[in-house]
Every structure is written in C-alpha cells, then in structure tokens.
Amino acid sequence: MEQTRWCENVILVDADYVDAVAFDLIVNFERMLNRPMPKADLAQWLVCVALDGGIRQGKNDIQVVLIYGRERKALDNFAPSDFAAELDGKAFTDDYVGEFRLSSVKKEELSDAEHLYLQSLEALADAKDIRRLIVVPDMEKYGARVREILGRTEGKEITLLAMEPQAGRGFRSEILGYSLMNALGIRGDEFK
C-alpha cells in the first residue's frame, strides 16, 4: 500500500471473505441445480464488480487490491488463484471495460487481515487520485468501521458490495452474490 499514485478506479477486496462466500454459493448451487460448479472465474468476477461499481465502457484503468491472511497462499474457489505466482503484479484487459492491474497484499505478522483491510480502506478513501472506489469487505466482522470510514469520505463515488443491502452515508450498495453467480457460470434460465 506504499504506492503514491493510484488509478481513478480502485477495487479493494477482502480476499478471504469473498473466497468463503464463493464456497457457500458453490455448495448451495450444486445442490439446487444438481450439477457440479466450477471455480469462479476471477477475471469475470472483477469485470462484474467494476460494472456494479459504476465503471462504464471504455479504456479504463482499474487497480485491484486483494488483501489476504498470511496463512493463505491461494484462493480456494477462484481461478486463477495463487496470490504470489498468478495474481500479484499481473494484469488483464477486458475489451469492454479496460485494464485491471492486480496487487495481492498479505497481512503482516503484527496485523490481522481485518486491521489491514481497514487501514487500506482509510488510505484509499483519503487518496486524491481515486475518483471511484469499490469495496468488498466482510461486513459481519467489521462493517461498522467500514460504514464510519465511508460516511466521512468525500469527493468519491463509492460502491459497497455485500451479501445483503447496506444502509449508510457516502456509498451505494450492491449485492455481491450476483457478480459471484455470474463468475460461477450460473444462468437465470437454470432456475425455471
């Protein structure tokens, strides 16, 4: 997080949390749809998150920061998944939305992932270069602090993705499950 220049668009993800949500969706939809679920396509999920966050068609630059616990080396329910080898410092381009640059940040020995996420959120909320901030936190664990930080952030378009609608000042809320369902290849016509 020692970066001095940020893109206009930043996505901050609690990777441990989103991986757990993807697991829950995989287990539940395998039963409901009576078919095996693949791992979620990380690139497809990030494109959906960007669209949910208000990024529109164009040659956008989007920075993605994935924060994960020190005991983890990879996401269990996404592909690609290895934080060091496949994600950190990598980029991909979506023809519709633009370029996504990924950074993986491991929590340090003296910090936990929740503390690191909140510190990162505060730094990004204060960064002058950022115009649009999209956050995917674990609202059950530290949602009150997220709402507090977002409530006092000014001059940014902020979108909060969570499994349930969230109320608060300074942000709009979107449902996290929809983008994950898309990344898992779940189609609406499968529910008929």
C-alpha positions in Angstrom: 0.0 0.0 0.0 3.1 2.2 -0.2 2.0 3.5 -3.6 1.9 7.2 -4.2 -0.1 7.3 -7.4 -3.4 5.5 -7.8 -5.7 4.9 -10.8 -9.0 6.7 -10.8 -10.8 3.4 -10.2 -9.8 1.1 -7.3 -11.4 -2.2 -6.1 -10.4 -3.2 -2.6 -11.3 -6.9 -1.8 -11.1 -8.9 1.4 -10.0 -12.0 -0.5 -10.5 -14.4 2.5 -14.1 -13.2 2.8 -15.0 -13.3 -0.9 -13.5 -16.8 -1.2 -15.7 -18.0 1.7 -18.8 -16.5 0.1 -17.9 -18.2 -3.2 -17.5 -21.6 -1.4 -21.0 -21.2 0.2 -22.5 -20.3 -3.2 -20.8 -23.3 -4.9 -22.1 -25.7 -2.2 -25.7 -24.4 -2.3 -26.0 -24.1 -6.1 -24.6 -27.6 -6.7 -27.5 -28.9 -4.6 -30.1 -26.6 -6.2 -29.0 -27.1 -9.8 -27.9 -30.7 -9.4 -24.7 -30.1 -11.3 -21.0 -29.5 -10.3 -19.9 -25.9 -10.1 -16.6 -24.8 -11.5 -14.3 -22.5 -9.6 -15.3 -18.9 -10.1 -13.6 -17.0 -12.9 -11.7 -14.3 -11.1 -11.4 -12.0 -14.2 -15.1 -12.3 -15.0 -16.0 -11.6 -11.3 -13.8 -8.4 -11.3 -15.4 -7.2 -14.6 -18.8 -7.6 -13.0 -17.7 -5.9 -9.8 -16.4 -3.0 -11.9 -19.7 -2.7 -13.7 -21.6 -2.9 -10.4 -19.3 -0.1 -9.2 -20.4 2.2 -12.0 -17.4 1.8 -14.3 -18.7 2.1 -17.9 -17.4 1.0 -21.3 -14.1 2.5 -22.2 -10.3 2.2 -21.8 -10.5 2.4 -18.0 -7.5 1.7 -15.7 -8.6 -0.3 -12.7 -6.4 -1.2 -9.8 -7.5 -4.2 -7.8 -6.1 -4.8 -4.3 -6.6 -8.3 -2.8 -6.0 -8.5 0.9 -5.5 -12.0 2.4 -4.4 -13.7 5.5 -0.8 -14.8 6.0 -1.7 -18.5 6.3 -3.1 -18.5 2.8 -1.2 -18.9 -0.5 -4.2 -19.0 -2.9 -7.9 -18.6 -3.3 -9.7 -22.0 -2.9 -12.7 -21.2 -5.1 -11.4 -19.0 -7.9 -9.2 -19.4 -10.9 -6.6 -18.1 -11.2 -5.9 -18.3 -7.5 -2.2 -18.2 -6.4 -1.7 -14.8 -4.8 2.1 -14.7 -5.5 2.5 -16.5 -8.8 -0.7 -15.8 -10.6 -2.2 -12.6 -9.2 0.3 -10.2 -7.7 1.7 -7.8 -10.2 -0.4 -9.3 -13.0 -2.9 -7.6 -15.3 -5.6 -8.4 -17.8 -7.6 -6.5 -20.3 -11.4 -6.7 -20.8 -12.3 -5.4 -24.2 -15.5 -3.7 -22.8 -14.2 -2.2 -19.5 -10.5 -1.7 -19.7 -7.3 -2.9 -18.0 -7.3 -4.5 -14.5 -4.0 -4.4 -12.5 -3.8 -6.7 -9.6 -1.9 -6.5 -6.3 -2.0 -9.1 -3.6 -1.3 -7.8 -0.1 -0.6 -10.4 2.7 -1.3 -9.4 6.2 1.9 -8.9 8.3 2.9 -10.7 11.4 1.7 -8.0 13.7 -1.5 -7.2 12.0 -4.7 -9.2 11.2 -6.5 -9.1 7.9 -9.3 -7.0 9.3 -6.9 -4.3 10.6 -5.0 -4.3 7.3 -8.3 -4.0 5.3 -9.5 -1.1 7.4 -6.1 0.7 7.2 -6.1 0.2 3.4 -9.6 1.5 3.1 -8.7 4.6 5.1 -5.7 5.3 2.9 -7.7 4.8 -0.3 -10.5 7.0 1.0 -8.0 9.8 1.5 -6.1 9.3 -1.8 -6.7 12.3 -4.0 -6.1 10.4 -7.3 -9.0 8.0 -6.7 -12.4 9.0 -8.1 -14.2 5.7 -7.8 -13.7 3.2 -5.0 -15.4 -0.2 -5.0 -15.1 -2.1 -1.7 -15.8 -5.8 -0.8 -15.4 -6.1 2.9 -16.6 -8.6 5.5 -19.5 -6.6 6.8 -20.3 -9.1 9.5 -16.9 -8.8 11.1 -16.0 -5.1 10.7 -19.0 -3.4 8.9 -19.5 -0.7 11.5 -15.9 0.6 10.9 -16.4 0.4 7.1 -19.6 2.5 7.3 -17.8 5.0 9.5 -14.9 5.4 7.1 -17.1 5.6 4.0 -19.5 8.0 5.8 -16.8 10.6 6.2 -15.2 10.1 2.7 -15.9 13.0 0.3 -15.4 13.5 -3.4 -15.5 9.8 -4.4 -18.1 7.6 -6.0 -18.1 4.6 -3.6 -19.9 1.3 -4.1 -20.0 -1.3 -1.3 -20.6 -4.9 -2.3 -22.1 -7.2 0.4 -24.4 -10.2 0.5 -27.3 -8.0 1.9 -28.2 -4.5 1.1 -26.3 -2.0 3.3 -27.6 1.4 4.5 -25.3 4.3 5.3 -23.9 7.6 4.2 -21.4 8.2 1.4 -21.8 5.0 -0.6 -24.3 3.0 -2.6 -24.8 -0.7 -2.0 -24.9 -3.6 -4.5 -25.4 -7.3 -3.9 -22.2 -9.3 -4.0 -23.9 -12.6 -4.8 -25.0 -11.5 -8.3 -21.4 -11.0 -9.6 -20.2 -14.2 -8.0 -23.1 -16.1 -9.6 -22.1 -14.7 -13.0 -18.4 -15.7 -12.4 -19.6 -19.3 -11.5 -21.5 -19.6 -14.7 -24.9 -19.7 -13.2 -27.6 -18.5 -15.6 -31.1 -17.3 -14.7 -32.7 -19.8 -17.0 -31.4 -22.6 -14.9 -34.0 -21.8 -12.2 -37.1 -22.4 -14.3 
